[in-house]
Amino acid sequence: MNKPLSAHDALIYVMVMASAVDSTMNDRELERIGQLIGFLPVFRDFDDDKLIAVARDCAALLAGPEGLDVVLETVRDTLPAKLYDTAYALAVEVASADLSVKAEELRLLSLLRDRLGLDKLTCAAIERSAIARFRKG
C-alpha cells in the first residue's frame, strides 16, 4: 500500500467508501461500481484486473485508525481538482444504487463535499440528477 495512488485508484476509493460506510457492501452497490468503471470515460485506461486489489487496499485503510479521515485525505491529495465533482458524483451513484440513502451515506457525502471544497449548488445538482435516474416509474 506504499505505492502512489493513481486518479483511478482514488476514484475507486471513493466508491468503496460510499459502499462500505454503512457497514455493508451490498450486491447492487458492488455491481454499480463495476458498471461505472466499465462505461465512464474517466476509467477508460483503467486495468480492470486491478479492481479487487485497489478495493482491498481501500478497505484496509478504512479499517485502520481514523480510516475514514485517512481515505478522505488520500483522495483529496491524489485527485486533480477537476475530478473532485466526478468523485462526488461517483459517491452519489454508489450510495443511490440500492434505492435508499442511509444516514451514514449522507454523512459521508457531506464529509466528502467539505473535504473536496465543493460548493453546495454543484452537489445539489449531482444529487438531483441521481434522484431522477433512480426514480421508479
C-alpha positions as CSV (number, residue, x, y, z in Angstrom):
1,M,0.0,0.0,0.0
2,N,3.0,2.3,-0.1
3,K,2.9,2.8,-3.9
4,P,1.5,6.1,-5.0
5,L,-2.2,6.1,-6.0
6,S,-3.5,7.0,-9.4
7,A,-6.6,9.1,-10.0
8,H,-8.4,5.9,-11.0
9,D,-7.4,4.4,-7.6
10,A,-8.7,7.4,-5.7
11,L,-12.0,7.4,-7.6
12,I,-12.4,3.7,-6.7
13,Y,-11.6,4.5,-3.1
14,V,-14.5,7.0,-3.1
15,M,-16.9,4.3,-4.4
16,V,-15.7,1.7,-2.0
17,M,-16.0,4.2,0.9
18,A,-19.6,5.0,-0.2
19,S,-20.4,1.4,-0.3
20,A,-18.8,0.4,3.0
21,V,-19.7,3.4,5.1
22,D,-22.9,1.8,6.3
23,S,-21.0,-1.4,7.2
24,T,-22.5,-3.4,4.3
25,M,-21.3,-3.6,0.8
26,N,-24.4,-5.0,-0.9
27,D,-24.5,-6.6,-4.4
28,R,-26.3,-3.7,-6.0
29,E,-23.6,-1.3,-4.9
30,L,-20.8,-3.6,-6.0
31,E,-22.5,-4.2,-9.3
32,R,-22.9,-0.4,-9.8
33,I,-19.1,0.1,-9.1
34,G,-18.3,-2.4,-11.8
35,Q,-20.8,-0.8,-14.2
36,L,-19.3,2.7,-13.6
37,I,-15.8,1.5,-14.2
38,G,-16.9,-0.3,-17.3
39,F,-18.5,2.6,-19.1
40,L,-17.3,6.0,-17.8
41,P,-14.7,7.8,-19.9
42,V,-12.7,8.6,-16.7
43,F,-11.9,4.9,-16.3
44,R,-11.0,4.3,-20.0
45,D,-7.4,3.4,-19.3
46,F,-8.0,1.6,-16.0
47,D,-6.9,-2.1,-15.9
48,D,-9.9,-4.0,-14.6
49,D,-7.7,-6.7,-13.2
50,K,-6.6,-4.2,-10.5
51,L,-10.0,-3.5,-9.2
52,I,-10.0,-6.1,-6.4
53,A,-6.6,-5.1,-5.2
54,V,-7.4,-1.4,-5.1
55,A,-10.7,-2.1,-3.3
56,R,-8.9,-4.3,-0.8
57,D,-6.3,-1.6,-0.2
58,C,-9.0,0.9,0.5
59,A,-10.8,-1.4,2.9
60,A,-7.5,-1.9,4.8
61,L,-7.1,1.8,5.1
62,L,-10.7,2.2,6.2
63,A,-10.3,-0.4,8.9
64,G,-7.2,1.3,10.4
65,P,-7.1,4.1,12.9
66,E,-9.0,7.1,11.7
67,G,-9.6,5.2,8.5
68,L,-12.3,7.4,7.0
69,D,-10.2,10.6,7.5
70,V,-7.1,8.9,6.1
71,V,-9.0,7.8,2.9
72,L,-10.7,11.2,2.5
73,E,-7.3,13.0,2.8
74,T,-5.7,10.5,0.4
75,V,-8.5,11.0,-2.2
76,R,-8.2,14.8,-1.9
77,D,-4.4,14.7,-2.2
78,T,-4.4,12.3,-5.1
79,L,-7.1,13.7,-7.4
80,P,-6.7,16.7,-9.6
81,A,-9.2,19.4,-8.6
82,K,-11.0,18.9,-12.0
83,L,-12.1,15.4,-10.8
84,Y,-13.5,16.5,-7.4
85,D,-17.0,16.8,-8.7
86,T,-16.6,13.4,-10.5
87,A,-15.6,11.8,-7.2
88,Y,-18.7,13.3,-5.6
89,A,-20.9,12.1,-8.4
90,L,-19.5,8.5,-8.1
91,A,-20.1,8.5,-4.4
92,V,-23.7,9.6,-5.0
93,E,-24.2,6.9,-7.7
94,V,-23.0,4.1,-5.3
95,A,-25.0,5.4,-2.4
96,S,-28.1,5.6,-4.5
97,A,-27.6,2.2,-6.1
98,D,-29.7,0.3,-3.6
99,L,-32.5,2.9,-3.9
100,S,-32.2,4.2,-0.4
101,V,-29.6,6.5,1.0
102,K,-28.9,5.9,4.7
103,A,-27.8,8.4,7.3
104,E,-24.2,7.2,7.2
105,E,-24.1,7.6,3.5
106,L,-25.5,11.2,3.8
107,R,-22.8,11.9,6.4
108,L,-20.1,10.6,4.1
109,L,-21.3,12.7,1.2
110,S,-21.2,15.8,3.5
111,L,-17.7,14.9,4.6
112,L,-16.6,14.4,1.0
113,R,-18.2,17.6,-0.2
114,D,-16.4,19.5,2.6
115,R,-13.1,17.8,2.2
116,L,-13.0,18.5,-1.5
117,G,-14.3,22.0,-1.1
118,L,-17.3,21.5,-3.5
119,D,-20.0,24.1,-3.5
120,K,-23.5,23.2,-2.4
121,L,-25.1,24.1,-5.7
122,T,-22.9,21.7,-7.6
123,C,-23.5,18.9,-5.1
124,A,-27.3,19.6,-5.1
125,A,-27.3,19.3,-8.9
126,I,-25.4,16.0,-8.8
127,E,-27.8,14.6,-6.1
128,R,-30.9,15.8,-8.0
129,S,-29.7,14.1,-11.2
130,A,-29.3,10.8,-9.2
131,I,-32.8,11.1,-7.9
132,A,-34.1,11.5,-11.5
133,R,-32.0,8.5,-12.7
134,F,-33.0,6.1,-9.9
135,R,-36.7,7.1,-9.7
136,K,-39.1,4.2,-10.2
137,G,-41.8,4.6,-12.9
